[in-house]
Amino acid sequence: MAQQSSDLPRPSIVPRAAAHAGLDGAWLVALRRFLIFIALANLAWELGHLPLYTIWSEGSLSEMLFAVVHCTGGDVLIAGASLLLALLISGNPAWPKENYRSVACLTLAFGIAYTAFSEWLNTEVRGSWAYSDLMPVVPLIDAGLSPVAQWIVIPIAAFWWARRPLRARASL
């Protein structure tokens, strides 16, 4: 009597060589978790530091909501572009299992550099937005401390969150 197909051993969907090279989908899980965390945490941060900008006292509710959504979208784009650039420079097919720290450090550096430049450009040159008297400013670059801190705290937490499932698999 022939075996039914359900009794046969199931081959692995991912060949061993591909799994060793990091092609087991870990990069996709990490990327999704990173970007979801980035979006949610930046939304919360943008809401929280609204009083540090003049829009808090001078803008309407709809202007503030638009600013929060617009800035959160920009934060996600900055994070995604910074991560992509870091992966192009330092990543490999086994990321995030390999080169995790170098990619995270480069992503952080690119995000901080862009944010400092953007804050300076939009407050000092273009006048697109302004800080309230409550915003502490980083000397020399005239960028607000809150947005610079945002690009230190949130990406570090996002990379930690993105890597959690990998650590759980490694301990099995």
Summary of the structure (lengths in Angstrom):
residues: 172
radius of gyration: 21.2
end to end distance: 38.1
largest distance: 83.3
contacts: 485
relative contact order: 0.15
helix: 70%
strand: 3%
